[in-house]
Amino acid sequence: MRDFTQDHRWLSINTATVRKQQGAEVPLARIIDQCAERGIRAISPWRDQVAAAGLDATARQLRAHGMELSGYCRGGFFPAADAAGLRAALDDNRRAIDEAKTLNAACLVLVVGALPGALDGTPHYTDLARARSEVVDGIAASLEYARQVGMPLAIEPLHPMQAADRACINTLEHALDICDALDPLATGATGDARQAALGVALDVYHVWWDPKLQQQIARAGKERLLAFHVCDWRLPTRDLLSDRGMMGDGVIELKKIRQWVEAAGFAGYSEVEIFSALDWWQRTGEETLDTCIERHRSVV
Amino acid sequence: MRDFTQDHRWLSINTATVRKQQGAEVPLARIIDQCAERGIRAISPWRDQVAAAGLDATARQLRAHGMELSGYCRGGFFPAADAAGLRAALDDNRRAIDEAKTLNAACLVLVVGALPGALDGTPHYTDLARARSEVVDGIAASLEYARQVGMPLAIEPLHPMQAADRACINTLEHALDICDALDPLATGATGDARQAALGVALDVYHVWWDPKLQQQIARAGKERLLAFHVCDWRLPTRDLLSDRGMMGDGVIELKKIRQWVEAAGFAGYSEVEIFSALDWWQRTGEETLDTCIERHRSVV
């Protein structure tokens, strides 16, 4: 396992972690500067932040800092109420793939979606198998385009508590079953045979509880492990979406899981993604980023 | 599939559903009377409620009403900080088994526990594999006694969002793996070969999201399906423990899951278990029970 204690060269910051600072939204350009000032070599930004900052301006700023993207957040949300909605989702995913390519991201992360309308509290249907079928169809269609462009797609299995409204792919095993079905040869989107065209983004927050985690990480292998996200599970967890903990402040066995991931061949960034409306989003970005660096060295 | 639309003979009420009425704790004897008044033939009470009411008095009241127990809540919470704690948990589970027998319960439901101390926010350790190992050892020891007494034990897989503090068995597949390991012949605790000594309590709230649910229900079969619990998954879910919905008020495909369970041979009660601090526990018991009956007929 790589030694993280001496530096933070393998630390990436998902910009959601510091998108709010002292309770206020912060522009992406400022976040990039804050990361660059600390020698952070990679980020993973969100589409709405990039849109607000300008795609080309963001690409230029990243190049100027020599900064990489460990991923781009996010494509997905495939299920829809009707055929027009399904088409619109595919179009939106093509745009996300193009943006990810412009920013030279390692992968486009897919939060696949679930029951359409559920996020607004009014699901158009409750047939979970239908949502899953629409997800598979949507990934298949997007994958075709992603292969042409050369942008790997990373399915992020989300915690089962988000199965109704955000993602109906909720275990690594299920995500890998879909990868094997749609990309059986795992031969690469970029001509790079070490990386499959379709793989997974493994966020410890979503999968730490899974009794089959170690087994399925080994199954995934380096070809399918396209991204690795860390944070922690707080006790108590006060909200189903925005109460993630800083690494070390919860119960997730971070080193153990990283060991499994690296034993499978993963050698990329350890990306910190913390949604924390009640805690970290209330602090300064400087404090949050400095703590990420410290914890990356001490507990990841 | 059985027709529930004409009557509620297969409705059971988990007494947690009405343990608070208009915000105040209600004695078990009153809950039993309220259920009996409505022709409800079965309940599943909690140990603390039974202790407060008196075990023998409760047994007498149940007999007087001809009321059955679809289950008894609960044994489990096996992992502990030290050897003394592990022994104390086993002793407590023996008492729970005895109580369940006195009350002639269909099974003792096991909420198996997880990281010891986590419920209080201070886990003694975070080694999830250790907790799972202690759970398996605890079930094995309890099973030996339960076989002597003739009381089936039902492992209840809990939702993964409760993996840290309440139960580290979080999928039906994992629960059945443990059943097969500890009770490979499934030959029965009561001399009744139709019911295994060790099986599962399947609560739709905990398992509805699982992509392997149908497959694993079929695997369980009637021998392992010892209890079936219903409620619903609200949008949004505002609390990880106490924001369950009334059947029909959420997104769980209740009829579909009951169809799978009955196809596997389950022919017992459909037990309503709703923890709802924000909604149903604020209403009268009469309104909650009448609604349970109505929804049992219309959406379960």
Interface residues (C-beta under 8 A of the other chain):
Chain A: L115 A118 G121 T122 P123 T126 D127 L128 R132 H159 P160 M161 A163 A164 D165 C168 N170 T171 H174 W208 W209 D210 P211 W233 L235 P236 T237 L240 V251 I252 E253
Chain B: L115 A118 G121 T122 P123 T126 D127 L128 R132 H159 P160 M161 A163 A164 D165 C168 N170 T171 H174 W208 W209 D210 P211 W233 L235 P236 T237 L240 V251 I252 E253
